[in-house]
Amino acid sequence: MATDFKSLPVIDISPLLLKCDDPDMAEDAGVTEVVRQLDRACRDAGFFYVIGHGISEVLINRVREITREFFKLPYEEKLKIKMTPAAGYRGYQRIGENVTKGVPDIHEAIDCYKELKQGEYGDTGKVMEGPNQWPENPQEFKDLMEEYIKLCIDLSTKILRGISIALCGSPYEFEGKMAGDPFWVMRLIGYPGAPFTNGKPENDIGCGAHTDYGLLTLVNQDDDKTALQVRNFGGDWISAIPILGSFVCNIGDMLKILSNGIYESTLHRVINSSPQYRVCVAFFYETNFDAVVEPLDICKQKYPGGTGGSQVFKRAVYGEHLVSKVQTNFAM
């Protein structure tokens, strides 16, 4: 359960990455310390920064830069990859087209998903079928993003091995039938600078308060603008102030269910009070598309409010959960 945290913890995960392919990694002292910090962060805040993650700062910055270059293009150029239901909800959406709890969000975005084979997941999967729509301009956009996605998948897998040790004692609980073939989502998001009235920002809601759907999110945000806010247990909004070269990580609804509520999928929002345009690239690492997600047996025992191994959260099928969200998230 989230606490009244006042800041987000910073975790150097390099000892975990160093041993991540060792089946005996849980016995390493460095790994044990990282696991302890991950466990505490997931219990107290559901959010944390990671440093020592092994993805080059040059690449992290270039991903944001090329995203900014795309959003600077004329509107007609951006519409060449317009998102539609027929395109599997992949592609560009204009400002105000994404909706959170019925309210238009003040951002534009490109949405990308793991590509599904036709008919692979029946009627549920059909909604999400189709190739990602990559812009032809800037020219290196597709190659750069595909390189970045591979690295984010690898990093997310390794962070979740640490979280798996914390919850279950084994590093591989979130692989195999649960996330051995993980679905992923990437949103490239641009937030317009805040309009000013009488010298004060009007604080448009770039993205309304929400939780994420899957297991783990990696947020690559501009280094010079504070906009992401996380709500603590007391209802206060805590700013995720950018830390150079880091990712902001948070856990999603599926991990909350698996942990039986031991870990928190925390509400967060974006308010860009800067007069400057802000870019954020959010990578969402999910379960297998067809995974049946329900509390792990060991977590039923560890849940602090349960007795006799009680199950607090109902099961969910990830793909059905995702599709229900996607189909109501856009004003088209």
C-alpha positions in Angstrom: 0.0 0.0 0.0 1.3 3.5 -0.9 2.5 5.6 2.0 2.8 9.4 2.5 6.1 9.4 0.6 7.5 12.9 -0.1 10.0 11.9 -2.8 10.7 9.0 -5.1 13.6 6.6 -4.3 16.6 6.4 -6.6 17.9 2.8 -7.1 21.2 1.9 -8.7 20.4 -1.4 -10.4 23.8 -2.1 -11.8 24.5 -5.0 -9.3 21.3 -6.6 -10.4 22.1 -6.4 -14.1 25.6 -7.8 -13.5 24.2 -11.0 -12.1 20.9 -11.2 -13.9 21.7 -14.2 -16.1 23.0 -16.2 -13.1 20.4 -18.7 -11.9 21.9 -18.2 -8.4 21.6 -14.4 -8.6 19.4 -14.2 -5.5 22.3 -15.3 -3.3 24.5 -12.4 -4.3 24.9 -9.6 -1.7 24.7 -6.8 -4.3 21.5 -8.3 -5.8 20.0 -8.7 -2.4 20.4 -5.0 -1.6 18.9 -4.0 -5.0 16.0 -6.4 -4.4 15.4 -4.9 -0.9 15.2 -1.4 -2.4 12.9 -2.5 -5.2 10.6 -4.2 -2.7 10.5 -1.1 -0.5 9.8 1.2 -3.4 7.0 -1.0 -4.8 5.3 -1.2 -1.4 5.7 2.4 -0.4 5.3 4.4 -3.6 4.9 2.1 -6.7 7.3 4.6 -8.3 11.1 4.9 -8.3 14.0 6.1 -10.4 16.6 3.6 -11.8 20.2 4.5 -12.6 23.0 2.2 -13.6 20.6 0.7 -16.1 23.1 0.3 -19.0 21.2 2.1 -21.7 23.4 4.9 -23.1 22.4 8.5 -22.3 23.2 9.4 -25.9 20.5 7.0 -27.1 18.0 8.1 -24.4 18.4 11.7 -25.4 18.3 11.0 -29.2 15.0 9.1 -28.8 13.5 12.3 -27.2 15.1 14.6 -29.8 13.8 12.7 -32.8 10.4 12.5 -31.2 10.5 16.3 -30.8 11.5 16.6 -34.5 8.4 14.7 -35.6 6.0 16.8 -33.5 7.5 20.0 -35.0 6.4 18.8 -38.5 3.3 20.4 -40.1 0.0 18.9 -39.0 -0.7 17.5 -42.5 2.6 15.6 -42.4 1.8 14.1 -39.0 -1.6 13.0 -40.2 0.1 10.6 -42.7 0.3 8.1 -39.8 -3.1 9.0 -38.2 -4.3 6.5 -35.6 -7.6 4.8 -36.4 -9.4 1.7 -35.1 -8.8 0.1 -38.5 -5.0 0.7 -38.0 -5.2 -1.3 -34.7 -5.1 2.0 -32.7 -1.5 2.5 -33.9 -0.2 5.9 -35.0 -0.5 9.6 -34.5 -3.2 11.3 -32.4 -3.8 15.0 -32.2 -4.0 17.1 -29.1 -7.1 16.3 -27.1 -7.8 13.0 -28.9 -6.6 10.9 -25.9 -9.2 11.0 -23.1 -8.7 10.2 -19.4 -11.9 9.7 -17.5 -13.9 11.6 -20.1 -11.6 14.6 -20.1 -9.4 15.4 -23.2 -5.7 15.3 -22.5 -3.6 18.2 -23.7 -1.0 16.2 -25.5 -0.3 14.7 -28.9 1.3 11.3 -29.3 2.3 8.3 -31.4 1.2 5.0 -30.1 3.1 1.8 -30.9 2.4 -1.8 -29.9 4.0 -5.2 -30.2 2.8 -6.5 -33.6 0.4 -9.4 -33.5 0.0 -12.1 -36.1 -3.4 -12.1 -37.8 -5.8 -14.4 -35.9 -3.3 -15.1 -33.1 -5.6 -14.1 -30.3 -9.0 -14.4 -31.9 -11.6 -11.6 -31.7 -9.9 -9.9 -28.8 -6.5 -9.7 -30.5 -8.1 -8.6 -33.8 -8.7 -5.1 -32.4 -5.0 -4.6 -32.0 -3.8 -6.2 -35.2 -1.8 -4.3 -37.8 1.7 -2.9 -38.3 3.0 0.0 -36.4 2.9 3.3 -38.4 6.3 4.8 -38.4 6.9 8.2 -40.0 9.1 8.5 -43.1 10.4 11.8 -41.7 12.7 12.0 -39.7 14.4 9.2 -41.8 16.1 7.3 -39.0 12.9 7.2 -36.8 11.9 3.6 -37.3 15.4 2.1 -36.9 16.2 4.2 -33.8 12.9 3.3 -32.1 13.2 -0.4 -32.8 16.7 -0.4 -31.3 15.4 1.4 -28.2 12.4 -1.0 -27.8 14.7 -4.0 -27.8 16.8 -2.4 -25.0 13.7 -1.5 -23.0 12.4 -5.0 -23.2 15.7 -6.4 -22.0 15.9 -3.9 -19.1 12.3 -4.4 -18.0 12.8 -8.2 -18.0 15.8 -7.8 -15.7 14.1 -5.3 -13.3 11.2 -7.7 -13.0 13.6 -10.5 -12.1 14.6 -8.4 -9.1 11.0 -7.7 -8.2 10.2 -11.4 -8.6 12.9 -12.3 -6.1 11.4 -9.8 -3.7 7.9 -11.3 -4.0 8.5 -15.0 -4.5 12.2 -15.8 -3.9 12.6 -16.9 -7.5 13.7 -14.5 -10.3 11.6 -16.2 -13.0 8.0 -15.9 -11.7 7.1 -13.3 -14.4 8.4 -15.3 -17.3 6.9 -18.4 -19.0 3.1 -18.4 -19.2 2.9 -15.0 -17.5 5.4 -12.9 -19.5 7.7 -15.2 -21.4 6.3 -13.5 -24.6 5.6 -10.1 -23.2 3.3 -7.6 -25.0 4.6 -4.1 -25.0 3.3 -0.6 -25.6 5.3 2.6 -26.4 3.8 6.1 -26.3 5.8 9.0 -27.7 4.2 12.0 -26.2 4.4 15.8 -26.7 2.9 18.3 -24.3 2.5 21.9 -25.4 3.9 24.6 -23.3 1.5 26.1 -20.8 -0.3 29.3 -21.7 0.4 32.1 -19.3 -2.2 34.6 -18.0 -1.0 37.6 -16.0 2.5 36.0 -15.8 1.1 32.7 -14.3 0.8 29.3 -16.1 -2.8 28.1 -16.6 -1.7 24.5 -15.8 -3.5 22.5 -18.5 -3.8 18.8 -17.7 -1.3 17.1 -20.1 -2.6 13.7 -18.9 -5.3 13.2 -16.3 -4.8 11.0 -13.2 -4.6 7.3 -14.0 -2.8 4.1 -13.3 -0.9 2.0 -15.9 -2.3 -1.3 -17.2 0.6 -3.8 -17.2 3.6 -4.8 -15.2 6.3 -2.1 -15.4 6.6 1.3 -17.1 9.9 3.0 -18.1 9.5 6.8 -18.5 12.2 8.7 -20.4 11.3 12.4 -19.8 12.9 15.7 -20.7 15.7 16.6 -18.2 14.7 20.3 -17.8 10.9 20.3 -17.2 9.1 18.9 -14.1 5.6 17.8 -15.0 5.0 14.1 -13.9 3.3 14.0 -10.5 2.5 10.9 -8.3 -0.2 10.9 -5.6 0.8 9.6 -2.2 -1.5 7.9 0.3 -2.4 11.2 1.9 -3.6 12.6 -1.4 -0.6 15.0 -2.0 0.9 15.2 -5.5 4.6 14.6 -5.5 6.7 15.8 -8.4 9.0 13.3 -10.2 11.8 15.8 -10.7 13.9 14.7 -13.7 17.3 13.1 -12.9 19.8 13.2 -15.7 20.2 9.8 -17.4 17.6 8.0 -15.3 14.3 6.3 -16.0 11.3 6.9 -13.8 9.7 3.4 -13.2 6.3 2.5 -12.0 4.3 -0.6 -11.6 1.0 -1.3 -13.3 -2.4 -2.9 -12.6 -1.3 -6.4 -13.6 1.6 -6.4 -11.1 -0.7 -5.1 -8.4 -3.1 -8.0 -9.0 -0.2 -10.6 -9.1 1.1 -9.2 -5.7 -2.5 -9.3 -4.3 -2.1 -5.6 -3.5 1.2 -5.8 -1.7 2.5 -3.6 -4.5 0.7 -0.4 -5.5 -0.3 0.7 -9.0 -0.2 4.4 -8.1 -2.2 7.2 -9.5 -0.2 9.7 -11.5 -0.8 12.7 -13.9 1.1 15.2 -16.0 0.8 18.9 -15.7 3.3 20.9 -17.9 3.5 24.3 -16.2 6.5 25.2 -18.3 6.1 27.6 -21.3 8.2 25.1 -23.3 7.1 22.0 -25.2 7.8 18.8 -23.3 8.6 15.4 -24.7 8.2 12.1 -22.8 8.7 8.5 -24.2 6.9 5.9 -22.1 7.6 2.2 -22.5 5.1 -0.2 -21.0 6.2 -3.8 -20.4 3.2 -6.1 -20.1 2.3 -9.7 -19.5 1.7 -12.1 -22.4 -1.3 -10.8 -24.4 -3.4 -13.8 -23.4 -2.1 -14.2 -19.8 -4.6 -14.9 -17.1 -3.5 -12.7 -14.2 -4.5 -13.5 -10.7 -2.8 -13.2 -7.3 0.2 -15.5 -6.8 -0.3 -18.1 -4.1 2.6 -16.8 -2.1 1.2 -13.3 -2.2 -2.2 -14.4 -0.8 -0.2 -15.5 2.2 1.9 -12.4 2.4 -0.9 -9.9 2.0 -1.1 -7.9 5.3 -4.8 -7.6 5.4 -5.7 -11.1 4.4 -6.2 -14.2 6.6 -5.8 -17.8 5.7 -4.4 -17.1 2.2 -7.2 -14.8 1.1 -7.4 -13.5 -2.4 -8.1 -9.8 -2.5 -8.0 -9.1 -6.2 -10.0 -10.9 -8.9 -8.4 -12.4 -12.0 -8.0 -10.5 -15.3 -7.1 -11.5 -18.8 -4.5 -8.9 -19.9 -5.5 -8.6 -23.5 -9.2 -8.1 -22.6 -8.2 -5.5 -20.0 -6.0 -3.6 -22.6 -8.6 -3.7 -25.4 -11.4 -2.4 -23.0 -9.1 0.6 -22.1 -7.9 1.3 -25.7 -11.5 1.3 -27.1 -12.6 4.0 -24.6 -9.4 6.1 -24.5 -9.8 8.0 -27.8 -12.2 10.7 -29.0 -12.5 9.7 -32.7 
